Amino acid sequence: MGKTSRLLTLAATGLSLVLPTPQPQSPPAQPSYQELALDGPSIQAETKPFSMVAITWSQSTWPQGTQPVSAKVRVQRDGSWTDWQALQVEDDHGPDPSAPEGIERAGTDPLWVGNATGVQASAVTSSGTTVSDAKVILIQPGVLDTDADEPRASGVIQPEASRAPYPMPAMVSRKRWGADERLRSHNGAACARPKYTTTVQAAFVHHTADRNDYTRTQVPAMVRAMYTYHVKSRGWCDLGYNFLVDRFGRAFEGRYGGAQLPVLGAHTAAFNSNSFGVAVIGNFENTAPPAAMLEMTARVIAWKLDANYRSPHATIVLDGSRLHTVSGHRDTKATACPGQQLYSKLGWLKQRINTLIGGSVSTPIYRYARGIGFTYLGQPFWGEHRTRTGWATYFATRDVFFSVASGTHSTAGVFRTRYRRLGAGSARLGLPVTDLYAVKGGLKQKFQRGWLIYNQPQGKIYVQYGRAS
């Protein structure tokens, strides 16, 4: 047999089974981060094991608008060198110019290369000159025990069992894919606190310009590596995208701050405010995105748009430009992203999203908001969502609640503040059954099991439980 074996004798049956001796396994890869100076037009080096590679350069010494940069790499795996592969250079991924996080370094999109122990890299301008202060970034995200786990959908409302608005699809949380939340403080304590925009008006579709042959178990590590690259290499506060979708049709929570809230991302420079970014993992310039990937992308966008009362066929104005509510990255600037094969599917995405959300908005909260007027209410901040006993949407000036038992009513001002502190929709006080109304000496609002009462002379608000008038 050529291998040492041991004989297991099954005395009870007289049978024998030859089992191979267990072979020693390599220890799991440990996380690491390496930066190699690219002082000349190219570099070659043997390195510690890494799985993702990229090239960056100083934004100040090589500002946007100068000569284009051409970057390429090849890596050493199992003693052999791969072919050279071009890296996508995207200078308009990132935070808005006015955002509290800055673009410290420009760079390429990162490339997943598997397990490599050597790298050759090159970065030159279109005229062949060296790019000053260039660095080769090598990231090993390590392996976690949970990388091979399939995400569980327990506790997630399934589309078939819910009514409007369209529900949040099953999604791999940051905790589940292994986000190290300490990394958000890498570029300063202010970065650790999520930033929010006013509302959600549009979705931008991206591709990561990565490879397309990754395995299911590699995806969490790929997301961790992108997170590290965006923070440590580019100088951002967090992972740039709000959501990611892999080729197997799985959605991943991106930037920290609450998937249901309008978290300010760093995905489409100058257009991040009032939008969110969905990045499909892979390169779809010449390869068509799989059907499962497209379907999950449609479900993520349908959930966010429907909760905020947006139509996938509408247009809006962002940063002075008129755009579709579902746009590709290239609709904002001259870029290959999200790849021609994915960009050509945007029409299908819009139609599929429209089908998922039922073609129009008709919830009780939306009708109530239309009656009052969005000019008065402001835009949705926390889109329409389930509460313990009904539904709610948090607008700029009011929180609106609905259930069959209570009807549709809102809280505002000090009443909203106090009700939130109690736990909006709390089982003890219940949902509002009236809007705010004036009484002698102040204001009052009735709930299912009590009142909030504002005593104007005292300037205080009280909670009164019970059904007495």
N, C-alpha and C positions, 0 to 999 in steps of 0.2 A: 504493500500500500504506500510505502514511502513516508509514512507518518506514524509516530508512536501512538498506540491505541491501548485501551484497557478493556478487559472482558467483564461484562456484567452477567452473572449467571442467575437466572430466574429459577430457583430451586423448585418452586411449586409446580411449574409447568414443564421443566426440563428444557426450556428454550434458552437460547443465549443471544445476546444483542451486543454487537461491536459498536462502541461509541468512540469518536475521536477525542483525544485529550484537548481540553479547552486551550486555545492559543491566547497568549497575552494580548490585551487590547491597548491601543494608544490612549493615553489620558485625554479627556476632553480639552479642546483648545481654551486657553485662558484669554480674557479680554486684554487688548493692548492697543496703543495708539502711537504711531511713529510719524515723524516729519523728517524728510530728507531734503536737503538743500539742492535745488536744481540750478547750479551756478552757470552752467554752460547750456548749449542747445540740447544736451541729452545727458542721461545718467544711467549707470548700471550698478546694481548692488545686490548682494545676498542679504536677506533680512530675517527677522523673526517671522513666524507664520502670520499671514494676514488674509483677509477675505474680500476686502473692498479697497479700491484704489481711486484716487482723484488727483488733480493738480490745481493748486491755487496760486495767486499772485497778489501783490499789494494793490488795493484799490487806489491808493493815493499816488503810487508811482506809475501805475498803468491804468489811468481813468477810463471810464466808459467813453466810447466815441473815437478812441485811437485805433491803431491798426488791429485788425482781427487777429486772434491768437489761434494757432493750430496746435492741438495737443494729441498725443497718442501714447499708448503703453503696450507692453507685452510682459507676461509674467512667467516665472519658472514654477512648474508643478511636476513633482516626481522626477526631478532631474532633467526635464525637457522644457524648452521654451515654446510658448504659444505663438501664434501669428500676431503681428501688430494689429491693434484695434484703436480706431479713432475715438476720442472722448468728445462728447457734446459740450460745446462752450455756450453757456446761457448767461448773459449779463443782466437779464431782467427777471430772473427768479429772485425772490427776496422780499424784504420788508418795504413798506412805503417810505419815500424820502422823509416824510414828517413823523414816522413812527419812532417810539422811544428806543428801539433797537437799531443799530447801524449795520451797514455792510462793511465790515472791516477788511475783508478780502474777497476779491473776485475769484471765480474758479469754474471748473468743469462740473458737469453732473457726475456723481460717483458711479463707479462700475463694479458690480459684484463679480468676483473672479474665482470663488470657491476657496480652496486651501492652497495658498502659494507661499513660496519661500524665497523668491527673488523677483526683482523688477527692473525693467528697462523703460525709461520714460523720456519723452521729448516735448518741448513747448517752445515754439518760435512764432514770430509775427509773420504776416503775409509777405513781408519782404525778406524773411529769413533771419532777422536779427533775434538776439536772445531776449527773453522776457525777464526783466529784472525782478529779483526777490521772489522767484518762483519756488514752490515747494511741492514735493511729491507726498501725498497723504496716504498712509497705509493703516487700515483699521481692521482689527480682529474683534468682532463683537462677542466672541465666546459662544458657548453652547449652554443652554439652560435645560433642566429636566422637562420643563413645560413646552419646549419647542415642538415636540412631537405630538402634543395633545391637540385634539380637535376642539374648537370652541363650542361650548354648550349654549344652547338657546333657552335654557330654563329661565323663566321670569320675563321673557321678551314676548310682547304681543305679536302674534303671527298675522300676516296680512289677511288670511282667509277668515280670521275670527274677529276682525275689528271693523269698525265703521270709520267714516271720515273724522278727523284728517288721517291721511295715510300714515301708518305707524312706523316707528323706528325699526329698521331691519336688524337682525342679529349682527352684533359687531364685537370684534376682539378688542377688549379694553387695553389701555396703556399698561395696567398692572399685568394683564395676561400676556402681552407680548414682551414684557420685561423692561419697561422704561425705568431708568434710574432717575428718579425725580430730583436727586441732588444735583444732577447735571444742569438743571435749569438755573442754578445760581452761579454757573461757571463764569458768565460774563457780567456779574454784579447782582446784588441782592434784588434790585428792581426787576430783573428778568424773571425772578422766581414767581412773581405775581402775574397772573394772566391779564391780558388787556382785551377789552371788549369794544366792538364797534356798535353802532346804533341799532342796526337791524340786519336782516338778510334780504337782499334784493336779487342776487345773482349767484350762479355757480360757474366756476372756471374749471375746465377739464384739462388735465395735464397727463403726460407720461413721464416716467422717471428716466427715460433714455437708457435703461439698464438692459440686461440680457433677458431672454424669454424662456430659457430652458431650466429655470430654477425648480427645486422640488418643494413640496408642501412644507416640509420641516425646516427648510432654509428661510422661509419668509419672515418669521419673527426676528431672526438674526439680521436679515437685510434691513428691516425697519429700525432695529437698534443701531445698526451701522450708519444709516442715513441720519438718524437723530444725532449721533456723535459728530458726524461730518458737518451738519448744519450749525451746531453749537460751537465745537472746538475749532473747526477749520474755517468756517465762514463768519463767525462772530455773531450769530443770531441768538435769540433767547431760547429757542426751542425748535423742534421739528417744524419745517415751514408749512407743510400741508395740513389741512384740517382733517382729511380722511384719505385713506389709501385702499385700493382694491387689488387683489392678486388675480392671477390667471385662473385660479380655481373657483372664483366667485365668492371670496371671503372679504369682508370689509374690516378695516382696522381703524381704531380711533387714532387721530394724529395729534395735533397740538393740544396741550393741556388747557383746561378751563371749563370743561363740561361740553360734551358733544351736542347737547340740546341748545346751547347758548351761542350768541354771535361772537365767537372768539376771533380776535384779530389775528390773522395768519400772516405768513411771509412767503407767498406763493406766486403772486402776480404784481410785481412792483408798481406802485402808484394806483393799483386797483384793488387792494386788499380790503379797504373800508367798505362795509355793507355787502361783502361777498364772502364766499368760502371756496376753498380749493380741494378738488378730488383728484388725486394722482393714481393712475393705474400703473402697476409695477411692470415695467418692460419697455421695449422700444418698438413703436408701431409706425415707423416711417415706411417700412417695406413689408411688414407682417401685419395681418389682420388680427384685431383683438378677439379672443375667444368669446363665444356666446355667453358663457357664465359670467365673465368679467363685465360685459356690457349690461347684462341684466342687473347685477348688483350695483353697478354705477348708476343705473336708472333708478333703482330703489332708494339709494342714499339721497340722490338729488330730489326725488319725489317727496321723500319725508321732509327734507328741509324747506323746500319751496311751498308745499301744501300747508305746513304748520304756520308759515308766515304769509299765507294768502297770496302767493305769486303764481302766475301762469307760466308754463314753460314756453309759450308762444309769444310772450310779451317782450317789449324792449324797455330799457331803463337808461338813465344817464349816470355814468360813473366817471369822475375826474374829467368832466367836460366832454366825454365821448358817449355816443349812443351805442349801446350794446344789447344783445339778446340776453334774456335771463339765463339761458344756458349757452355759454360761449366757450370756445377753445382758447388756449393761451395765445395762439397766434392772432386772434382777433384784436389784441391790444397792441402788439408790436410785431416787428419782423422777426419771427422765430419759427423753427421747425416744430416746436412743441404744439400740440400733443402727438405729432406724427401724422403723416398724410392719411394712413389707413384708419386711424382713429378719428381724425378730423372729419373724414368723409361719412362717419357714422353719427355725427351730431344730429342730423335730421331724424334718423331713426330714434336716437335717444329722446329727443323732444316729444316725438309722437308716443313713445312708450311711456314716458313720464306722464303725459296727458291722459293716457289710458289708465294708468295706475291711480291717479288722483281723481278720476271720474269726470274730467273735463271742465269742472267748474267748482267754485267754492260756495257751499250752502249751509254751513254749520250755524247753530243758534248764536254762538259768540260772534261770528263774522257778521251776521245780520244785525245784531245789537250794535256792533262797532260801526257798521255802515249808517245805522240810524242816528248815532251820536255824531259821527264824522271823524275821520282819521286826523283831520287838522286839529281837532280838540283832544283826541285820545293820544296822538302820536303813533309811531310805528311799533309793530310787535318787537319786543326784546326777547322774551322767552315765548316762542311760538306755541300754538295750541297743543296742549298735552294733557295726558291723563293725570288726575289727582286721585286721592284715596276714594273719593265719593262722587267724582264727576269729571269735568274738564275745566281748563283754565288757560287764559292767554294773558301774559303780562305786557301791557303797552307802556309807552313812555310816561304817561300821567295816571293811568288806572290799571288795576288788575281786574279782569272780567272772569266770572265763574258761571258755570252752567251745570245743572243736573235736571233730570225729569222732575224730581220732587221740589226743587227750589226755584226753577226757572233761571233766567239769565240776569245777573246783577253784577255790580262792580264796587270796588273799594278805591278810595282816593285819599290823598293827603295823610293826615295823622291816623286816619282809620286804616288806610292801607299799611302804614308802618306798623301799627299795633297788631293788626291781623297777621302780618307776616311773622312777627315775633311769636305769636301764639302757634304758628304753624298753619299756613293757609290751608283751608279745608279741614281743619282739625276736627277730630271725631267729637270733641266735647262741645264746641261752639257751633259746628256745622257750617254750611254755606250761607251766604247772604240771601235773604228772601225779599229784601227791599233795597233800593238804593238809598243813599244818604238823604235825610230830610231834617228840616228845622223843627225844633221844639222850644218851649220857653226856657231860656237860659242857655241854649246851646244847640247841639246837633245830635242826631241819633240814627242808628242803623240796626235793623232787626236781622237776626240770623236764625237758623233753624232751632237752636236751643239757647238763645239768649240775645243780648244786645251789646253793642259798643256805644257808649254815651260820652259825648264831649261836653264838659262843663266850661262854658266860655268865660265866666268871671274868674274861675280858678286856672283856666288854661290847661286843664288836665283831661285825659280820656280814661274812662272806667270800663271794666268788663262786668256785665251782669248776666249771670246764668239763670236759666229757668224760663218758664212760659208765662209768667205774670206780665201784665201790661205795664 
